[in-house]
Amino acid sequence: MERLTTLYIDKESHKFSAAHYTIFSASERERLHGHNYSVSARIVAPMGDNGFSADYNVYKGRIKQLCDELDEYMLLAGESLHQHIAEDGDYYRVRFAGDDMLFLRKDTLILPIRNATVEEFAHYLLGKLRTLSAGEDLREVEVCVASGPGQRGGALWTAD
Ligand SMILES: Nc1nc2c(c(=O)[nH]1)N=C([C@H](O)[C@H](O)COP(=O)(O)OP(=O)(O)OP(=O)(O)O)CN2
């Protein structure tokens, strides 16, 4: 029977600081604020004959790269049903519930997510990590994003 193993990657250095607001409904959102988000991962892979599965250093490097890509940005949910984002010179103009908010484009990332929540960040990062790991024999990958101690959301991929 094939033996599987689980790698847990939970490094203190896997973090990004970002500004966001959560949207609760068409008319309700949080005020703009920031978090020091931390990212962890769980990877299930086949165990090799020599007691080694997948090199966790490889995944550490990828997760760090993904965190660095989000660090010190304003993160906007590009697929929210409740806000409209338009380019306006050096700014993004975001219309939500009758309010217009302007964010410097160079400080802002529009992500393909429906809300700027930990669960959507986790889903986004899981997709990016899977792309970076294409062709590798992994059976399950879970990415968790925490907005602070004791509160996190995860996204899970399982091989068919
Ligand atoms: N399902 C989710 N719910 C909430 C999310 C989320 O990402 N997914 N995010 C938030 C807030 O953005 C964020 O947590 C701020 O909440 P708040 O409790 O006000 O402040 P802290 O994170 O600092 O937590 P403390 O317990 O107050 O330290 C809300 N919901």
The ligand as an SDF file (V2000), in Angstrom:
LIG
                    3D

 30 31  0  0  0  0  0  0  0  0999 V2000
  -15.0060   34.9800    7.7310 N   0  0  0  0  0  0  0  0  0  0  0  0
  -14.3100   36.1140    7.9920 C   0  0  0  0  0  0  0  0  0  0  0  0
  -14.7590   36.9760    8.9030 N   0  0  0  0  0  0  0  0  0  0  0  0
  -14.0670   38.1220    9.1300 C   0  0  0  0  0  0  0  0  0  0  0  0
  -12.8720   38.3990    8.4540 C   0  0  0  0  0  0  0  0  0  0  0  0
  -12.4170   37.4510    7.4960 C   0  0  0  0  0  0  0  0  0  0  0  0
  -11.3630   37.6270    6.8410 O   0  0  0  0  0  0  0  0  0  0  0  0
  -13.1620   36.3410    7.2890 N   0  0  0  0  0  0  0  0  0  0  0  0
  -12.1890   39.5400    8.7140 N   0  0  0  0  0  0  0  0  0  0  0  0
  -12.5970   40.3970    9.6090 C   0  0  0  0  0  0  0  0  0  0  0  0
  -11.7990   41.6160    9.8660 C   0  0  0  0  0  0  0  0  0  0  0  0
  -11.1730   42.1250    8.7360 O   0  0  0  0  0  0  0  0  0  0  0  0
  -10.7070   41.4700   10.8960 C   0  0  0  0  0  0  0  0  0  0  0  0
  -10.6560   40.2610   11.5700 O   0  0  0  0  0  0  0  0  0  0  0  0
  -10.8140   42.5750   11.9180 C   0  0  0  0  0  0  0  0  0  0  0  0
  -11.6070   42.0900   12.9520 O   0  0  0  0  0  0  0  0  0  0  0  0
  -11.5560   42.5460   14.4540 P   0  0  0  0  0  0  0  0  0  0  0  0
  -12.1220   41.4370   15.2250 O   0  0  0  0  0  0  0  0  0  0  0  0
  -12.2050   43.8590   14.5210 O   0  0  0  0  0  0  0  0  0  0  0  0
  -10.0510   42.8050   14.8420 O   0  0  0  0  0  0  0  0  0  0  0  0
   -8.8470   41.8460   15.0470 P   0  0  0  0  0  0  0  0  0  0  0  0
   -8.6060   41.0590   13.8080 O   0  0  0  0  0  0  0  0  0  0  0  0
   -7.7300   42.7170   15.4730 O   0  0  0  0  0  0  0  0  0  0  0  0
   -9.2300   40.8300   16.1880 O   0  0  0  0  0  0  0  0  0  0  0  0
   -9.2660   41.0070   17.8010 P   0  0  0  0  0  0  0  0  0  0  0  0
   -9.8950   39.7370   18.2750 O   0  0  0  0  0  0  0  0  0  0  0  0
  -10.0800   42.2100   18.0650 O   0  0  0  0  0  0  0  0  0  0  0  0
   -7.8410   41.1290   18.2350 O   0  0  0  0  0  0  0  0  0  0  0  0
  -13.8170   40.2260   10.3640 C   0  0  0  0  0  0  0  0  0  0  0  0
  -14.5220   38.9980   10.0260 N   0  0  0  0  0  0  0  0  0  0  0  0
  1  2  1  0
  2  3  2  0
  2  8  1  0
  3  4  1  0
  4  5  2  0
  4 30  1  0
  5  6  1  0
  5  9  1  0
  6  7  2  0
  6  8  1  0
  9 10  2  0
 10 11  1  0
 10 29  1  0
 11 12  1  0
 11 13  1  0
 13 14  1  0
 13 15  1  0
 15 16  1  0
 16 17  1  0
 17 18  2  0
 17 19  1  0
 17 20  1  0
 20 21  1  0
 21 22  2  0
 21 23  1  0
 21 24  1  0
 24 25  1  0
 25 26  2  0
 25 27  1  0
 25 28  1  0
 29 30  1  0
M  END
$$$$
